Amino acid sequence: MALDTGVTPEAFAVRVAAHVVGCQVVALRPGLTPEHLRDILARDISAVVTDDPASRPALAAEAGGIPLLDTGGALRPPAPFTPGPEDLTARGDRDGIGVIHLTSGSTGRPKGTMVTYGALSEGWALRPGRWTDRTRRLAARYARFLLFGTLSSAVMFEHLCLSLLGGGTAVIPGRPPRFPEVFAEHRISACMTTVPRLYGILDAVRDRAVDTSSLRALVVAGSPLAPHRLTEAAGLLGPVVHHAYGQTETGMLTVLEPGELAADPGLADSVGRPLDTVEMTVRDPDGRDLPAGRTGEVWVRLADAFHGYWEDPRETAEVLRDGWIRTRDLGRLDARGYLRLSGRTRDIVIVNAVVHYAGPIERVLAAHPDIDQAYVVGVPDDRTGEAIHAFVVPHPGAVPVADALRELVARELGEAAAPVRVVGITEVPVAPSGKPDKAALRALLEAP
């Protein structure tokens, strides 16, 4: 069953009901192209549930003979309805697929991450009886959780459940939320946010009086957050900012709590410690464990991780290894277990056959006093195969000098890592996933 539903109580009820009767739920995300939608609906879908009349024509055009169900009518039970015990008995097969979450499709065909009913049953947020002190501390801050965007997000869904199972309330604004005013308007205590949205919140709080006093947890994840911006966020918003790291394949993996940052400001460049349900190692390219402090690929093992990629055994075999998941993120664990990320194994630029990771170059640029944000992309080059290009967002009033920035990178990482071009931009384009859109940045270089 494919769900094309918005952020409503009814949509949440349909999702839960589908799990109760044992459906394989495919969570359609916003922003799918017609080609992506056509590809998904061609993969053995029995029915499509929608609550958006505007999307119905597009769904009908791509669905062919697949039944379309509408939450506004066909799925609403006759009143009164009193469920019996048998109606609430979950009938999902523990080894069967419970939900398929779709990735952004930025590399072409959207990948579907399959999660079994057994893994759903082991979710870190879904078993209050097994919550550790860290989970209980987070849940206690979720009394009024801001629910927006999409329920098809694996991360949003697990944090929604954390709020509800902790006795909290999910608050759905009647219109698209305006940040940061939405916090005071609805007395929001907890919110998930991407890094670009956090930057907008900080700009607003810095420039004018904004009431954020209701906030108890602002969980920032999705893309790298510069250490100086995390420090600034803690200073402007108070002890509420949680820096988290996770993936669609795994859910949340680590979190840096405000108290940890306050006790040790040197942790601003980390994403915290693994959750108690997560086993984490750092390995070299041959799969051997590395000691604390050494940089390598982050591997994780957890009971609620995904089962594999939908109809993609080759990619599944590449990522799943003997019960472990290759995150394809680079990082290092210190002696206390704090994780510091340094980039994606595939976010690289190959110059003269030499691999350069974008993450370290971005961090060096962002550390310059004139620079607020930095992003690096690779562009085809006739002489070197690829060339490094950088985009920077300056601090207000700052006028960075491109040559000085290139020299800084050359000094820190070597001449070969210096960008051939540094472009100043006022804001970074954001993809539908909420992450910085590097494809759009590359397109800026091609624009006349």
VEXMARKE-47865 format. One record per residue (C-alpha): residue number from 1; chain; x, z, y. Coordinates in steps of 0.05 Angstrom, whole numbers, plus 5000, padded with zeros to 4 digits. Each point is the difference from the previous one (the first is absolute). Layout:
N
SITE  nr kette east   up north
SITE NUM     A    X    Z     Y
...
END
This chain:
448
SITE  nr kette east   up north
SITE   1     A 5000 5000  5000
SITE   2     A 5028 4979  5067
SITE   3     A 4982 5044  5060
SITE   4     A 4996 4968  5068
SITE   5     A 4976 5062  5036
SITE   6     A 5015 5035  5065
SITE   7     A 5012 5073  5018
SITE   8     A 4933 5033  4987
SITE   9     A 4973 5056  4957
SITE  10     A 4963 4947  4959
SITE  11     A 5064 4961  4987
SITE  12     A 5034 5063  4975
SITE  13     A 4940 5015  4956
SITE  14     A 5001 4930  4970
SITE  15     A 5074 5007  4984
SITE  16     A 4990 5067  4966
SITE  17     A 4938 4975  4963
SITE  18     A 5039 4939  4974
SITE  19     A 5053 5047  4973
SITE  20     A 4947 5045  4967
SITE  21     A 4973 4942  4960
SITE  22     A 5070 4976  4982
SITE  23     A 5008 4937  5042
SITE  24     A 5066 4968  5017
SITE  25     A 4996 5003  5076
SITE  26     A 5036 4947  5041
SITE  27     A 5005 5026  5071
SITE  28     A 4998 4940  5046
SITE  29     A 5039 5014  5063
SITE  30     A 4984 4975  5070
SITE  31     A 5034 4937  5024
SITE  32     A 5003 4961  4935
SITE  33     A 5008 4926  5012
SITE  34     A 4949 4953  4967
SITE  35     A 5056 4978  4952
SITE  36     A 5016 5071  4981
SITE  37     A 4926 5018  4991
SITE  38     A 4989 4938  4957
SITE  39     A 5060 5019  4957
SITE  40     A 4974 5071  4989
SITE  41     A 4928 4981  4984
SITE  42     A 5025 4950  4949
SITE  43     A 5030 5057  4959
SITE  44     A 4943 5023  4954
SITE  45     A 4957 5035  5052
SITE  46     A 4931 5019  4975
SITE  47     A 4967 5018  5067
SITE  48     A 5016 5008  5074
SITE  49     A 4971 5057  5041
SITE  50     A 4996 4991  5075
SITE  51     A 4971 5038  5058
SITE  52     A 5018 4950  5055
SITE  53     A 4950 4944  5014
SITE  54     A 5053 4963  5040
SITE  55     A 5046 4993  4940
SITE  56     A 4945 4980  4952
SITE  57     A 5004 4924  5013
SITE  58     A 5075 4999  4988
SITE  59     A 4992 5041  4937
SITE  60     A 4944 4955  4975
SITE  61     A 5042 4938  5013
SITE  62     A 5058 5027  4959
SITE  63     A 4962 5039  4947
SITE  64     A 4967 4941  4965
SITE  65     A 4952 5029  4949
SITE  66     A 5024 5073  5007
SITE  67     A 4941 5045  5019
SITE  68     A 5003 5029  5070
SITE  69     A 4970 5070  5008
SITE  70     A 4984 5032  5067
SITE  71     A 5005 5075  5012
SITE  72     A 4944 4994  5051
SITE  73     A 4948 4984  4947
SITE  74     A 5013 4984  4927
SITE  75     A 5044 5060  4986
SITE  76     A 4957 5052  5034
SITE  77     A 4963 5040  4947
SITE  78     A 4925 5012  5006
SITE  79     A 4985 5067  5033
SITE  80     A 4996 5054  4978
SITE  81     A 5059 4998  4953
SITE  82     A 5025 5060  4962
SITE  83     A 5060 4986  4956
SITE  84     A 5003 5033  4932
SITE  85     A 5064 5024  4967
SITE  86     A 5007 4934  4962
SITE  87     A 5000 4962  5066
SITE  88     A 5062 5036  5024
SITE  89     A 5041 4993  4936
SITE  90     A 5060 4956  5016
SITE  91     A 5003 4943  4950
SITE  92     A 5067 4969  5020
SITE  93     A 5051 4988  4944
SITE  94     A 5061 5043  5015
SITE  95     A 5046 4942  4982
SITE  96     A 4956 4949  5035
SITE  97     A 5011 4975  5071
SITE  98     A 4961 5040  5051
SITE  99     A 5020 4967  5066
SITE 100     A 5041 4941  5024
SITE 101     A 5029 5007  5070
SITE 102     A 5023 4937  5035
SITE 103     A 5066 4995  5036
SITE 104     A 5006 4964  5067
SITE 105     A 5016 4932  4971
SITE 106     A 5058 4992  5049
SITE 107     A 5041 4967  4946
SITE 108     A 4945 4951  4980
SITE 109     A 4948 5019  4947
SITE 110     A 4975 5071  5010
SITE 111     A 5024 5044  4943
SITE 112     A 4949 5046  4968
SITE 113     A 5025 5069  4980
SITE 114     A 4961 5024  4938
SITE 115     A 4987 5075  4992
SITE 116     A 4970 5027  4936
SITE 117     A 4946 5052  4996
SITE 118     A 5050 5046  4968
SITE 119     A 5046 4993  5061
SITE 120     A 4942 5010  5048
SITE 121     A 4985 5065  4963
SITE 122     A 5071 5024  5013
SITE 123     A 5000 4983  5075
SITE 124     A 5037 5052  5041
SITE 125     A 4942 5007  5049
SITE 126     A 4943 4997  4948
SITE 127     A 5013 5063  4959
SITE 128     A 4990 5061  5045
SITE 129     A 5013 5046  4941
SITE 130     A 5071 4973  4996
SITE 131     A 5015 4999  5074
SITE 132     A 5067 5029  5018
SITE 133     A 5013 5041  5064
SITE 134     A 5023 4937  5036
SITE 135     A 4935 4963  4983
SITE 136     A 4957 5060  5019
SITE 137     A 5036 5005  5067
SITE 138     A 4985 4927  5015
SITE 139     A 4928 5004  4976
SITE 140     A 4988 5061  5045
SITE 141     A 5015 4955  5060
SITE 142     A 4949 4948  4978
SITE 143     A 4937 5036  5023
SITE 144     A 4978 4938  5041
SITE 145     A 5034 4938  4973
SITE 146     A 4996 4936  5041
SITE 147     A 4976 4945  4953
SITE 148     A 5009 4930  5028
SITE 149     A 5030 4932  4982
SITE 150     A 4983 4988  4927
SITE 151     A 4983 5037  4937
SITE 152     A 5037 4947  4960
SITE 153     A 5066 5033  5020
SITE 154     A 5028 5041  4942
SITE 155     A 5032 5049  5049
SITE 156     A 4938 5008  5044
SITE 157     A 4957 5012  4938
SITE 158     A 5045 5055  4972
SITE 159     A 5004 5036  5067
SITE 160     A 4924 4995  5008
SITE 161     A 4992 5033  4932
SITE 162     A 5051 5054  5020
SITE 163     A 4955 5017  5060
SITE 164     A 4935 5000  4961
SITE 165     A 5026 5039  4940
SITE 166     A 5030 5051  5048
SITE 167     A 4932 5011  5032
SITE 168     A 5013 4956  5060
SITE 169     A 4957 4948  5035
SITE 170     A 5015 4926  5007
SITE 171     A 4984 4978  5071
SITE 172     A 4982 4926  5008
SITE 173     A 4997 4978  5073
SITE 174     A 4941 4958  5021
SITE 175     A 5047 4949  5031
SITE 176     A 5073 4981  4989
SITE 177     A 5039 5062  5019
SITE 178     A 5038 5001  5066
SITE 179     A 5065 5037  4992
SITE 180     A 5016 5054  5018
SITE 181     A 4933 5016  5034
SITE 182     A 4964 4999  4932
SITE 183     A 5034 5066  4982
SITE 184     A 4965 5040  5054
SITE 185     A 4936 4960  4996
SITE 186     A 4988 5018  4927
SITE 187     A 5043 5064  4995
SITE 188     A 5044 4966  4949
SITE 189     A 5047 5045  4962
SITE 190     A 5034 4949  4956
SITE 191     A 5016 4926  5003
SITE 192     A 5042 4948  4963
SITE 193     A 5037 4953  5046
SITE 194     A 5051 4944  4998
SITE 195     A 5064 5001  5041
SITE 196     A 4977 4948  5052
SITE 197     A 4936 5040  5012
SITE 198     A 5041 5064  5008
SITE 199     A 5042 4966  5053
SITE 200     A 4936 4983  5038
SITE 201     A 4976 5072  4994
SITE 202     A 5067 5025  5027
SITE 203     A 4998 4951  5058
SITE 204     A 4931 5025  5019
SITE 205     A 5017 5074  4994
SITE 206     A 5063 4990  5040
SITE 207     A 4965 4963  5057
SITE 208     A 4936 5041  5009
SITE 209     A 4965 5064  4981
SITE 210     A 4970 4991  4931
SITE 211     A 4968 5055  4959
SITE 212     A 5030 5001  4929
SITE 213     A 4991 5075  4990
SITE 214     A 4953 4991  4940
SITE 215     A 5054 4965  4959
SITE 216     A 5030 5037  4942
SITE 217     A 5029 4942  4961
SITE 218     A 5021 4931  5023
SITE 219     A 5029 4966  4939
SITE 220     A 5046 4942  5018
SITE 221     A 5018 4949  4947
SITE 222     A 5004 4926  4985
SITE 223     A 5066 4979  5032
SITE 224     A 5065 5032  5025
SITE 225     A 4993 5051  5056
SITE 226     A 5062 5008  5044
SITE 227     A 5026 5072  5000
SITE 228     A 4996 5007  5076
SITE 229     A 4927 4979  4999
SITE 230     A 4983 5051  4947
SITE 231     A 5035 5053  5042
SITE 232     A 4962 4976  5061
SITE 233     A 4934 5001  4963
SITE 234     A 5011 5072  4978
SITE 235     A 5016 5019  5072
SITE 236     A 4939 4965  5030
SITE 237     A 4948 5016  4946
SITE 238     A 5025 5065  4973
SITE 239     A 5010 5022  4927
SITE 240     A 4951 4950  4971
SITE 241     A 5042 4938  4984
SITE 242     A 5011 4988  4925
SITE 243     A 5049 4943  4984
SITE 244     A 4979 4971  4933
SITE 245     A 5024 4945  4953
SITE 246     A 4963 4964  4945
SITE 247     A 4978 4933  4972
SITE 248     A 4936 4967  4977
SITE 249     A 5030 5003  4930
SITE 250     A 5011 5076  5002
SITE 251     A 4959 5033  5055
SITE 252     A 5036 5051  5042
SITE 253     A 5069 5018  4973
SITE 254     A 5033 5045  5053
SITE 255     A 4981 5039  5062
SITE 256     A 5039 5035  5054
SITE 257     A 4959 5059  5026
SITE 258     A 5002 5022  5073
SITE 259     A 5028 5068  4981
SITE 260     A 5059 4968  4964
SITE 261     A 5016 4957  5061
SITE 262     A 4994 5060  5047
SITE 263     A 5047 5041  4956
SITE 264     A 5051 4943  4994
SITE 265     A 4997 4946  5054
SITE 266     A 5052 4962  4961
SITE 267     A 4946 4979  4951
SITE 268     A 4970 4952  5052
SITE 269     A 5033 4942  4964
SITE 270     A 4967 5018  4933
SITE 271     A 4932 4989  4969
SITE 272     A 5000 5068  4969
SITE 273     A 5001 5024  4928
SITE 274     A 4963 4969  4940
SITE 275     A 4932 5029  4984
SITE 276     A 5001 5049  4942
SITE 277     A 4967 4947  4957
SITE 278     A 5056 4949  5013
SITE 279     A 5066 4993  4964
SITE 280     A 5050 4961  5042
SITE 281     A 5070 4973  4989
SITE 282     A 5046 4952  5038
SITE 283     A 5035 4947  4957
SITE 284     A 5053 4947  5006
SITE 285     A 4986 4926  4986
SITE 286     A 5013 5012  4926
SITE 287     A 4948 5055  4996
SITE 288     A 5048 5058  4997
SITE 289     A 4983 5065  5037
SITE 290     A 5041 5013  5063
SITE 291     A 5021 5069  5024
SITE 292     A 4971 5033  5062
SITE 293     A 5019 4966  5064
SITE 294     A 5012 4931  4969
SITE 295     A 4955 4942  5021
SITE 296     A 4965 4958  4948
SITE 297     A 4931 4978  4979
SITE 298     A 4946 5053  4996
SITE 299     A 4967 5007  4931
SITE 300     A 4939 5045  4988
SITE 301     A 4959 5025  4941
SITE 302     A 4931 5032  5008
SITE 303     A 4937 5007  4958
SITE 304     A 4953 4966  5050
SITE 305     A 5042 4937  5013
SITE 306     A 4975 4930  4990
SITE 307     A 4997 4966  4932
SITE 308     A 5025 4931  5020
SITE 309     A 4985 4940  5043
SITE 310     A 4935 4963  4988
SITE 311     A 5013 4936  4960
SITE 312     A 5074 5003  5017
SITE 313     A 5040 5023  4939
SITE 314     A 5066 4974  5029
SITE 315     A 4995 5043  5063
SITE 316     A 4975 5059  4959
SITE 317     A 5062 4996  4955
SITE 318     A 5044 4996  5062
SITE 319     A 4972 5065  5030
SITE 320     A 4979 5043  4941
SITE 321     A 5058 5023  4956
SITE 322     A 4991 5051  4944
SITE 323     A 4948 5040  5038
SITE 324     A 5038 4996  5066
SITE 325     A 4982 4959  5061
SITE 326     A 5051 4963  5041
SITE 327     A 4977 5009  5071
SITE 328     A 5049 4946  5024
SITE 329     A 5014 5046  5059
SITE 330     A 5071 5023  5016
SITE 331     A 5015 5072  5015
SITE 332     A 5039 5063  4983
SITE 333     A 4980 5070  4979
SITE 334     A 5038 5059  5028
SITE 335     A 5018 5063  4962
SITE 336     A 4934 5032  5021
SITE 337     A 4958 4942  4977
SITE 338     A 4984 4968  5067
SITE 339     A 4994 4925  4999
SITE 340     A 5030 4955  5054
SITE 341     A 4979 4927  4996
SITE 342     A 5046 4944  5022
SITE 343     A 4960 4937  4988
SITE 344     A 4967 4954  4950
SITE 345     A 5041 4968  4945
SITE 346     A 4965 4935  5017
SITE 347     A 5001 5008  5077
SITE 348     A 5066 4965  5005
SITE 349     A 5036 4945  5038
SITE 350     A 5052 4960  4961
SITE 351     A 5055 4976  5048
SITE 352     A 5055 4958  4970
SITE 353     A 4979 5025  4931
SITE 354     A 5008 5073  5022
SITE 355     A 4938 5045  4996
SITE 356     A 4982 5040  5062
SITE 357     A 4943 5050  4996
SITE 358     A 4953 5000  5060
SITE 359     A 4989 5076  4999
SITE 360     A 5070 5023  5020
SITE 361     A 5003 4948  5056
SITE 362     A 4932 5022  5027
SITE 363     A 5021 5073  4999
SITE 364     A 5064 4986  5039
SITE 365     A 4962 4961  5053
SITE 366     A 4945 5052  5005
SITE 367     A 5052 5054  5012
SITE 368     A 5022 4967  5065
SITE 369     A 4974 5041  5060
SITE 370     A 4965 4939  5030
SITE 371     A 4962 4981  4936
SITE 372     A 4934 5027  4976
SITE 373     A 4990 4956  4938
SITE 374     A 5041 4947  4964
SITE 375     A 4983 4948  4947
SITE 376     A 5046 4952  4964
SITE 377     A 4981 4934  4966
SITE 378     A 5039 4944  4966
SITE 379     A 4993 4928  5023
SITE 380     A 5027 4938  4965
SITE 381     A 5065 4976  5030
SITE 382     A 5037 4935  4986
SITE 383     A 5069 5032  5004
SITE 384     A 4991 5068  4967
SITE 385     A 4939 4991  4955
SITE 386     A 4962 5054  5038
SITE 387     A 5012 5034  5067
SITE 388     A 4982 5070  5024
SITE 389     A 4952 5003  5058
SITE 390     A 4977 5065  5031
SITE 391     A 4938 5019  5041
SITE 392     A 5003 5062  5043
SITE 393     A 4947 5039  5039
SITE 394     A 5036 5034  5059
SITE 395     A 4983 5069  5027
SITE 396     A 4957 4995  5063
SITE 397     A 5044 4980  5059
SITE 398     A 5060 4985  4956
SITE 399     A 5034 4932  5002
SITE 400     A 5043 4995  4938
SITE 401     A 5059 4951  4999
SITE 402     A 5000 4955  4938
SITE 403     A 5076 4996  4997
SITE 404     A 5005 5076  5001
SITE 405     A 4950 5005  4943
SITE 406     A 5038 4949  4958
SITE 407     A 5065 5036  5013
SITE 408     A 4968 5066  4978
SITE 409     A 4979 4970  4933
SITE 410     A 5068 4968  4991
SITE 411     A 5034 5067  5014
SITE 412     A 4956 5038  4951
SITE 413     A 4989 4950  4945
SITE 414     A 5051 4945  5009
SITE 415     A 5002 4935  5038
SITE 416     A 4962 4961  4947
SITE 417     A 4939 5046  5008
SITE 418     A 4993 4987  5075
SITE 419     A 4937 4961  5018
SITE 420     A 5012 4930  5027
SITE 421     A 4942 5011  5047
SITE 422     A 4965 5061  5028
SITE 423     A 4930 4988  5028
SITE 424     A 4963 5051  5043
SITE 425     A 4926 5009  4988
SITE 426     A 4949 5047  5031
SITE 427     A 4966 5017  4934
SITE 428     A 5007 4982  4927
SITE 429     A 4947 4957  4966
SITE 430     A 4962 5038  4947
SITE 431     A 4976 4971  4933
SITE 432     A 4931 5017  4972
SITE 433     A 5034 5053  4957
SITE 434     A 5019 5037  5064
SITE 435     A 5074 4987  4989
SITE 436     A 5046 4960  5047
SITE 437     A 4989 4926  4986
SITE 438     A 5069 4969  4990
SITE 439     A 4969 4932  4984
SITE 440     A 4970 5000  5070
SITE 441     A 5067 5019  5029
SITE 442     A 5033 4941  4966
SITE 443     A 4945 4955  5028
SITE 444     A 5019 5023  5070
SITE 445     A 5068 4970  4989
SITE 446     A 4969 4933  4981
SITE 447     A 4952 4999  5059
SITE 448     A 5016 4948  5054
END
